[in-house]
Amino acid sequence: MLLVKCTKNFVNLYDFQIKNRWILDITIVIVSFRVKHFLEQTIRSAQEALKGLSGEIIVVDNNSADDTMPYVKPKFPSVTFIENKENVGFARANNQAIMQAKG
């Protein structure tokens, strides 16, 4: 899934990009909930897809109770992780990542 930051007019989006210094080609956002092995595979696949591009991966974990973060986080030091204390839902989790995205 590709997430795009949207606004009502292009000028506002352009101003936002300049002020926040978006410098990457792409940001890949992954929202997870109790899927640690699938998450590991997804991150590896995303890293492979990013070869040759300037990009970042942001993972938002919606309070998984299966030890997802202790299992996955040490394996991927270049990935940005957001650990929610509760399951905030898919849309809000994406919004959290978009606010930190540089791509």
Solvent accessible surface area in square Angstrom, and as a share of the most:
residue,aa,sasa,rsa
1,M,160,0.72
2,L,117,0.58
3,L,51,0.26
4,V,99,0.57
5,K,35,0.15
6,C,117,0.70
7,T,62,0.36
8,K,200,0.85
9,N,76,0.39
10,F,146,0.61
11,V,97,0.56
12,N,75,0.38
13,L,36,0.18
14,Y,109,0.41
15,D,58,0.30
16,F,86,0.36
17,Q,61,0.27
18,I,95,0.48
19,K,158,0.67
20,N,74,0.38
21,R,183,0.67
22,W,47,0.16
23,I,129,0.65
24,L,44,0.22
25,D,96,0.50
26,I,47,0.24
27,T,15,0.09
28,I,35,0.18
29,V,20,0.12
30,I,22,0.11
31,V,36,0.20
32,S,3,0.02
33,F,77,0.32
34,R,135,0.49
35,V,55,0.32
36,K,50,0.21
37,H,104,0.47
38,F,142,0.59
39,L,3,0.01
40,E,23,0.10
41,Q,115,0.51
42,T,60,0.35
43,I,0,0.00
44,R,122,0.45
45,S,71,0.46
46,A,9,0.07
47,Q,61,0.27
48,E,105,0.47
49,A,70,0.54
50,L,22,0.11
51,K,142,0.60
52,G,87,0.84
53,L,96,0.48
54,S,48,0.31
55,G,27,0.26
56,E,24,0.11
57,I,8,0.04
58,I,1,0.01
59,V,0,0.00
60,V,0,0.00
61,D,6,0.03
62,N,5,0.03
63,N,71,0.36
64,S,20,0.13
65,A,83,0.64
66,D,44,0.23
67,D,93,0.48
68,T,1,0.00
69,M,15,0.07
70,P,93,0.59
71,Y,63,0.24
72,V,0,0.00
73,K,88,0.37
74,P,98,0.62
75,K,87,0.37
76,F,5,0.02
77,P,125,0.79
78,S,96,0.62
79,V,12,0.07
80,T,54,0.31
81,F,29,0.12
82,I,24,0.12
83,E,79,0.35
84,N,15,0.08
85,K,180,0.76
86,E,106,0.47
87,N,80,0.41
88,V,29,0.17
89,G,30,0.28
90,F,113,0.47
91,A,71,0.55
92,R,140,0.51
93,A,0,0.00
94,N,10,0.05
95,N,85,0.44
96,Q,52,0.23
97,A,0,0.00
98,I,36,0.18
99,M,150,0.67
100,Q,95,0.42
101,A,11,0.08
102,K,104,0.44
103,G,27,0.26
